[in-house]
Amino acid sequence: MTTSPSNQAAAIIDAAGGPENIRAATNCMTRVRIRFVDESKVDVDALKQVPGVMTVVKVGDQYQLVMGGVVDKVRADIAALTAGSAGDRQPGDDGSSDRRAQGNPFSRLIGVFAEIVSPVIPALLASAFVKIIAVVCTEIFGVSESNSTVTILHLIADSLYYFFPAIVGWSAARKFGADIAIGLMIIGLLMNPGLAALFIDGGAPSFLGIELTEVDYWGSVLPAILSMWVLAHLERFLRSVVPAVARSIVVPFVSLLVVAPLALLVLGPLGAWGGRALVDVFQGLYDFSPILAGALIGGTWQVLIIFGMHIVLLAIVTVPNIATFGRDQVIMTHAASLFCQIAAGLAVAARAKDPEIKRTAFTLSITSLLAGNVIEPVMYGVNIKYRRPFYFVLVGGAIGGAITGAAVAGTTAPVAFSLYSIPAYMGAGFGGLVVGTIVGSAVTFALTYFVGFDESLKDSPSGDRAAA
């Protein structure tokens, strides 16, 4: 019998130690992301036993419940059943979550970035598939690129990239508990064409005698995130010292007057430099050797998915590359590894002697394939469960990524490589991507089938190692 999302939500709340122990709950495509007031009250084993929960991954102070396509309904039901504990209160409202966060600073940072980017994922997918429709119209049906309908489709899709810093800034303001309207004004200042015009013809604009740094903010999200973080902390400080009768005027006025220039003079350039440095690391590796970069990214991408780091790289590297150059050739080298997960699952189905393992592996493999290569079902339900298949996925992903990198393939949209998104990957290097996918998947299938795996792990909890 299928368990309804409301029953799943109730079971999650019970395992979490009650509704009062849930600080905030959000979701991305496949994961419900929860932060708790007191982690000692959480029964992680009980969370893993909730029907529909494939595994539980802890990143910083955030618990990620991998559940597949029902996550939005489960998250909404959690919010309803907790009567505002996780639904009405914005993450970070009380300012205490960062102080109570546990784990190393890097994992906490990744968790924060993932929480900020996750609400933007639906927009990324919507933009990508609108772009795919436009490409299909021109490449398959022969519609002219100058056709106004095609042009408008491109404009709809590209609006995401055009205003991406503002969209991420909105999410960051919600995460940190900052005033969203004031935050968008500050980000709007950074993106205002009038600001860029000040530097035309060698101009050297300044504010209060301090010279401004010329920065292109259109493809960078870190300036927006840093600005929202500072804004939230300043607002909390002001609310603690300004009399209640004057807060509605003084807090937004002073916050804007202080943070906007600070964003121009310090936070914006610092964030843009940091974002550019991260992009340059990957781009530098790719420029040195597309084959080496492809092997490294393709061979580690599935591990990055476990810890949610793939979302961060898509937001900081892939989206800016598409916004600036029209396509991403670097991070997309992971594309073949998605099919390797499915190939490993199919190999388990073909090799297994246990009929239940055969049936489960085949069903989850086809489910992931038809879901647009949302690979969590087969990854957690089969490949990680039996361990060796997951290792072979990494090998196949590295081989496929190396071939993809050698072909200089690219994508025009930040969408998973699947049966439905092929148009986004067409163009230069597409043949190499197909070859890399076939070869990587074949290697993964062969290793899984001929080397085999331990069927006695059938009754072990899926994903325990990933969550450790």
C-alpha positions in Angstrom: 0.0 0.0 0.0 1.3 3.5 -0.9 1.8 5.8 2.0 0.3 9.2 1.6 2.5 12.3 1.9 0.5 13.5 5.0 1.2 10.1 6.7 4.9 10.4 5.7 5.0 13.9 7.2 3.4 12.8 10.4 5.9 9.9 10.7 8.8 12.3 10.1 7.6 14.7 12.7 7.3 11.9 15.2 10.8 10.7 14.5 12.0 14.3 14.7 11.0 14.6 18.4 7.7 16.4 17.8 6.6 19.5 15.9 8.2 21.9 18.4 11.6 20.4 17.5 11.5 21.4 13.8 13.1 24.7 13.2 12.7 24.9 9.4 11.9 22.7 6.5 12.5 23.3 2.8 12.8 21.0 -0.2 14.6 20.7 -3.5 13.8 18.3 -6.3 14.3 15.1 -4.4 15.1 16.0 -0.8 13.2 17.4 2.2 15.8 19.5 4.1 15.1 19.9 7.8 16.9 21.8 10.6 16.0 20.9 14.2 16.0 22.9 17.4 17.6 20.0 19.4 19.3 17.3 17.4 19.6 15.0 20.4 15.8 14.5 20.2 16.0 13.2 16.6 15.8 9.5 16.0 17.7 9.1 12.7 17.1 5.4 12.5 13.3 6.1 12.7 13.6 8.7 10.0 15.2 6.1 7.7 12.4 3.7 8.3 9.7 6.2 7.3 8.0 4.8 4.1 9.4 6.6 1.1 12.6 7.8 2.7 15.5 6.4 0.7 18.2 7.7 3.0 19.1 10.5 5.4 22.1 12.7 4.7 23.4 15.1 7.3 25.2 18.3 6.0 26.1 20.7 8.7 23.0 21.1 10.9 20.7 20.2 8.0 19.2 16.7 7.7 18.3 15.8 4.1 15.6 13.2 3.6 15.9 11.8 0.1 12.3 11.0 -1.0 12.0 11.6 -4.7 9.2 13.5 -6.4 6.8 13.8 -3.5 9.1 16.1 -1.5 7.1 19.3 -2.2 3.9 17.8 -0.8 5.7 16.2 2.2 7.4 19.5 3.0 4.0 21.3 2.8 2.4 18.8 5.1 5.2 19.1 7.6 4.6 22.9 7.6 0.9 22.4 8.1 1.3 19.8 10.9 3.9 21.8 12.8 1.5 24.8 12.8 4.1 27.3 11.7 7.2 25.8 13.3 8.6 25.0 9.9 6.3 26.7 7.5 5.5 30.3 8.5 8.8 31.1 10.1 11.6 31.9 7.7 14.8 30.0 8.2 17.2 32.2 10.2 14.5 34.5 11.6 15.7 34.2 15.2 19.4 34.4 14.2 20.2 31.5 16.4 20.6 28.7 13.8 24.1 29.6 12.8 25.2 29.7 16.4 23.8 26.3 17.1 25.0 24.7 13.9 27.2 21.7 14.4 29.8 20.1 12.1 32.9 21.6 10.4 32.7 25.0 8.9 32.9 23.7 5.3 29.9 21.4 5.7 27.9 24.2 7.3 28.8 26.5 4.5 27.7 24.0 1.9 24.5 23.5 3.8 23.8 27.2 3.8 24.4 27.5 0.0 22.2 24.4 -0.7 19.4 25.9 1.3 19.6 29.2 -0.6 19.8 27.6 -4.1 17.2 24.8 -3.5 14.1 27.1 -3.8 15.5 28.3 -7.1 15.7 24.8 -8.7 12.1 24.8 -10.0 12.9 28.0 -11.9 16.1 26.6 -13.3 14.2 23.5 -14.6 11.4 25.6 -16.0 13.9 27.9 -17.8 15.8 24.9 -19.1 12.8 23.2 -20.7 11.5 26.5 -22.2 14.9 26.8 -23.8 14.6 23.2 -25.0 11.3 24.0 -26.7 12.9 26.9 -28.5 15.8 24.7 -29.7 13.4 22.0 -30.9 11.5 24.5 -32.9 14.6 25.7 -34.8 16.7 22.6 -35.0 14.0 19.9 -35.6 11.0 21.8 -37.1 13.1 24.3 -39.0 11.5 27.4 -37.6 13.6 30.5 -38.2 15.7 31.9 -35.3 14.2 35.3 -36.1 10.7 34.1 -35.6 9.1 36.3 -32.9 7.6 33.3 -31.0 11.0 31.6 -30.9 12.6 34.9 -29.8 10.1 35.3 -27.0 10.7 31.7 -25.8 14.4 32.5 -25.6 13.6 35.7 -23.7 11.4 33.8 -21.2 14.2 31.2 -20.6 17.0 33.8 -20.5 15.2 36.0 -18.0 16.4 33.6 -15.3 20.0 34.2 -16.2 19.5 37.9 -16.6 18.1 38.3 -13.1 19.7 35.3 -11.4 21.6 37.3 -8.8 18.3 38.9 -7.7 16.5 35.6 -7.6 19.2 34.0 -5.5 19.3 37.2 -3.4 15.6 36.8 -2.7 16.2 33.2 -1.5 19.2 34.3 0.6 17.1 37.1 2.2 14.5 34.4 3.2 17.2 32.1 4.5 18.9 34.8 6.7 15.7 36.5 7.7 16.4 39.8 6.0 13.8 42.3 4.7 13.2 41.0 1.2 12.2 44.3 -0.4 15.2 46.1 1.0 17.4 43.3 -0.1 16.1 43.4 -3.7 16.8 47.1 -3.7 20.4 46.5 -2.8 20.9 43.8 -5.4 19.0 46.0 -7.9 21.6 48.6 -7.3 24.4 46.2 -8.2 22.6 45.2 -11.4 21.5 48.7 -12.4 22.8 49.6 -15.9 23.3 53.1 -14.5 26.0 51.8 -12.3 27.9 50.2 -15.2 27.5 53.5 -17.1 29.5 55.4 -14.5 32.6 53.5 -15.7 32.1 54.2 -19.4 35.0 56.1 -21.1 37.4 55.4 -18.3 35.3 57.0 -15.6 36.5 56.6 -12.0 33.3 57.0 -9.9 33.6 57.2 -6.1 31.3 57.3 -3.1 32.2 59.6 -0.2 35.7 59.8 -1.8 36.2 56.1 -1.9 36.7 54.8 -5.4 34.4 52.1 -6.7 35.7 48.9 -8.2 34.3 48.0 -11.7 32.6 44.6 -11.4 30.2 42.7 -13.6 27.5 41.5 -11.2 25.2 39.9 -13.8 26.8 36.5 -13.6 27.7 36.3 -9.9 25.6 35.2 -6.9 28.1 35.6 -4.0 27.7 39.4 -3.8 24.0 39.0 -3.4 24.4 36.3 -0.7 27.0 38.3 1.2 24.9 41.4 1.1 21.8 39.6 2.4 23.8 38.1 5.2 25.1 41.5 6.4 21.7 43.1 5.9 20.0 40.4 8.1 22.5 40.9 10.9 22.3 44.7 10.8 18.5 44.6 10.8 18.5 42.4 13.9 20.9 44.7 15.6 18.8 47.8 14.8 15.6 46.1 16.0 17.3 45.4 19.3 18.3 49.1 19.9 15.7 51.2 18.1 12.5 51.9 20.1 9.5 50.0 18.8 7.7 53.2 17.8 10.4 54.1 15.3 11.4 50.7 14.0 9.2 50.7 10.9 11.0 53.8 9.6 14.4 53.7 11.1 15.3 50.0 10.5 14.7 49.9 6.7 16.1 53.4 6.2 19.3 52.9 8.1 19.7 49.3 6.7 19.5 50.5 3.1 21.7 53.5 3.7 24.4 51.4 5.3 24.4 48.1 3.3 23.9 49.6 -0.2 27.2 51.5 -0.1 28.9 48.6 1.7 27.7 46.3 -1.1 29.2 48.7 -3.7 32.5 49.2 -2.0 33.3 45.9 -0.2 30.8 43.1 -0.3 30.1 43.2 -4.1 33.7 43.2 -5.2 34.7 40.6 -2.5 31.8 38.3 -3.5 32.5 38.7 -7.2 36.2 37.9 -6.7 35.4 34.8 -4.6 32.9 33.5 -7.2 35.3 34.2 -10.0 38.1 32.4 -8.1 35.9 29.3 -7.7 35.0 29.4 -11.4 38.6 29.9 -12.3 39.6 26.8 -10.4 37.4 24.6 -12.6 37.9 26.6 -15.7 41.7 26.5 -15.2 41.6 22.8 -14.8 39.5 22.5 -17.9 41.8 24.8 -19.9 44.8 22.8 -18.8 43.1 19.5 -19.8 39.5 19.0 -20.7 40.1 15.2 -20.4 41.5 15.5 -16.9 38.7 17.9 -15.8 36.1 15.7 -17.3 37.5 12.6 -15.6 37.6 14.4 -12.2 34.2 16.0 -12.4 32.5 12.9 -14.0 34.2 10.6 -11.5 33.2 12.6 -8.4 29.8 14.0 -9.3 27.7 11.2 -7.7 29.6 11.7 -4.5 28.9 15.5 -4.7 25.2 14.6 -5.1 25.2 12.7 -1.8 26.4 15.8 0.1 24.3 18.3 -1.9 27.4 20.1 -3.3 26.3 19.6 -6.9 23.6 22.2 -6.4 26.2 24.8 -5.3 28.5 24.1 -8.3 25.5 24.4 -10.7 24.6 27.8 -9.2 28.1 29.2 -8.9 29.8 27.8 -12.0 27.3 26.4 -14.5 24.7 29.2 -14.5 27.2 32.0 -14.7 29.0 30.2 -17.6 25.7 30.0 -19.5 24.8 33.6 -18.7 28.2 34.8 -19.9 29.1 32.4 -22.8 25.7 30.9 -23.7 26.8 27.4 -22.6 28.7 25.5 -20.0 31.5 23.1 -21.0 33.0 22.4 -17.6 30.6 21.1 -15.0 28.4 19.5 -17.6 31.2 16.8 -18.1 29.3 15.0 -15.3 26.5 14.2 -17.7 27.5 10.7 -18.6 27.7 9.7 -14.9 23.9 10.0 -14.6 23.4 7.2 -17.2 26.1 5.2 -15.4 23.8 5.1 -12.3 21.0 3.6 -14.4 23.4 1.2 -16.2 24.6 -0.1 -12.8 21.0 -0.6 -11.6 20.2 -2.6 -14.8 23.3 -4.7 -14.3 22.2 -5.5 -10.8 18.8 -6.5 -12.2 20.5 -8.7 -14.8 23.0 -10.4 -12.4 21.0 -10.8 -9.2 19.7 -14.3 -8.4 17.1 -13.0 -5.8 13.9 -12.2 -7.7 13.1 -9.4 -5.4 16.4 -7.7 -6.0 15.9 -8.2 -9.7 12.5 -6.6 -9.6 13.5 -3.7 -7.4 16.7 -2.9 -9.3 14.9 -2.9 -12.7 12.0 -0.9 -11.4 14.1 1.8 -9.8 16.4 2.0 -12.9 13.5 2.6 -15.2 11.9 5.0 -12.7 15.1 7.1 -12.7 15.4 7.0 -16.5 11.8 8.1 -17.1 12.0 10.7 -14.4 14.6 12.6 -16.4 17.6 11.0 -14.8 16.7 12.0 -11.3 19.0 9.2 -10.1 18.4 9.2 -6.4 15.9 6.2 -6.5 18.4 3.8 -8.2 21.4 5.4 -6.5 20.1 4.9 -2.9 17.8 2.1 -3.5 20.2 -0.2 -5.4 23.8 1.1 -6.1 24.8 2.4 -2.7 22.9 -0.3 -1.0 25.1 -3.0 -2.7 28.2 -0.8 -2.6 30.2 -2.2 -5.4 27.8 -0.9 -8.2 28.3 2.6 -6.8 32.0 2.4 -7.0 31.7 1.2 -10.6 29.5 4.2 -11.4 32.4 6.4 -10.3 34.7 4.6 -12.7 32.3 4.8 -15.6 31.5 8.4 -14.8 35.2 9.3 -14.9 35.7 7.5 -18.3 32.5 9.1 -19.7 33.5 12.5 -18.4 37.0 12.3 -19.9 35.5 11.5 -23.4 32.9 14.3 -23.0 35.7 16.7 -22.0 37.8 15.7 -24.9 34.9 16.4 -27.3 34.5 19.9 -25.8 30.8 19.2 -25.4 28.5 21.8 -23.7 25.0 22.6 -22.5 22.8 25.7 -22.9 20.7 24.9 -19.9 21.4 23.7 -16.3 19.3 20.6 -16.6 20.2 17.0 -16.1 21.3 15.1 -19.3 18.3 12.8 -20.0 16.1 11.6 -22.8 14.0 14.8 -22.5 16.9 17.3 -22.4 19.0 16.2 -25.4 18.3 19.5 -27.4 20.0 21.5 -24.6 23.2 19.5 -25.2 23.2 19.5 -29.0 25.8 21.4 -30.9 29.6 21.2 -30.8 30.8 18.0 -29.1 27.4 16.4 -28.8 28.7 13.3 -30.6 31.5 13.0 -28.1 29.0 13.3 -25.2 26.9 10.4 -26.7 30.0 8.3 -27.1 31.2 9.1 -23.6 27.8 8.2 -22.2 27.7 4.9 -24.0 31.2 3.9 -23.1 31.0 5.0 -19.5 27.6 3.2 -19.1 29.0 0.1 -20.8 32.0 0.0 -18.5 29.8 0.4 -15.5 27.4 -2.3 -16.6 30.2 -4.7 -17.4 32.0 -4.2 -14.1 28.8 -4.5 -12.1 27.7 -7.6 -14.0 31.0 -9.5 -14.1 32.6 -8.5 -10.8 29.3 -8.8 -9.0 28.0 -7.6 -5.6 27.0 -9.0 -2.3 23.3 -9.9 -2.4 23.3 -10.5 1.4 23.3 -6.7 1.8 19.6 -6.8 0.6 18.3 -6.3 4.2 20.8 -3.6 5.2 19.5 0.0 5.5 20.1 1.8 2.2 22.5 4.7 2.3 24.0 4.1 5.8 27.4 4.8 4.6 26.3 7.9 2.7 24.7 9.3 5.9 27.6 8.5 8.2 
